[in-house]
Amino acid sequence: MTSKRIIIPEIGGERLDIYLSKHLPYSRSKIENLIKGGLIKVDGLPIKPHHKTRIGEKIEVIFLDEGIRKEEIPLDIVYQDKNIIVVNKQAGFVVHPTPKIRRGTLINALLFITNLAKKGGPDRPGIVHRLDKDTSGLIVVAKEDKAYDRLIELIKERKVKRKYIALVWGIPKEDRGTIDIPIGRPKKGGVLMKVYGRNSKEATTSYKVLQKFTDISLLELELISGRTHQIRVHLANIGHPVVGDKSYSKKPLLINRQALHAFSLEFPHPITKKHLFFKTEVPEDIKVLIDSFEDNKTIDE
């Protein structure tokens, strides 16, 4: 099986192989091989790696389906039945394979123990929502197509409630609030998201301050919508980036990943309609960090 992606440059004059290496998860040498193999064309025609991009031309990239290897990897399974499976994902664990990462993902591990829905794409079977690699917490995956379709509908209907805790820099002015700012891709390309970026989409995050320390706060957050990096981008935009965020913060890390954990997940079962609610403990690395702050007096004391 193969899949296809169309890219239309907004800036011209750059070598095709260099341009694509910035927009695809492939090295320049890998892209050169794809071009030479006829898997990358411009306006339907074979092209050379040194071709200079032109604004508006259509770059067609064909991806070969390399399949997903089943791997025996320990998982913290919170719930499963014949329709869905809920996992408490550890930090550092990629959710699904990418062109660069083919092994060691949550999907590789799940396929070792169960079948998953065919829908979602060749590398994302059953995936209806995601967690960033360095975000821990609860994620639900569909095991069959009917459950997948209904979960997608439930998310669109905002009937899937996803709550997180996060340690952030600074003290928000209000103890409760809502961040309602569109998020999109940078206009010049790249993997990081930004507010009011290219092709921005509605994005809403609500938050509540749970505890205040000297210059750090513990927040509870709920995703009202679900965009890539949404919580991290929103918090950085209001001046309170997540502690440990290597991408959206220039503050000291204090922890070797972002201190963000999806601690609760609530939704009606996609088939039986039974109300489901799952909650996890704070991961040890975040708990240790919180305990270290509690050794000092909080602002409220």
Secondary structure, DSSP 4 states (H G I P E B T S, - for coil): -EEEEEE--SS-SSBHHHHHHHHSSS-HHHHHHHHHTT-EEETTEE--TTPBP-TT--EEEEEE------------EEEE-SSEEEEEEPTT--SS--SS--SSSHHHHHHHHS---STT-TT-TTBSS---TT-EEEEEEESSHHHHHHHHHHHHTT--EEEEEEEEES--SSSEEEEE--EEE-TT--S--EET-EEEE--EEEEEEEEE-SSEEEEEEEESS--TTHHHHHHHHTT-PBTT-TTT--S--SSSS--EEEEEEEEE-TTT--EEEEE-PPPHHHHHHHHHHHTSPPTT-
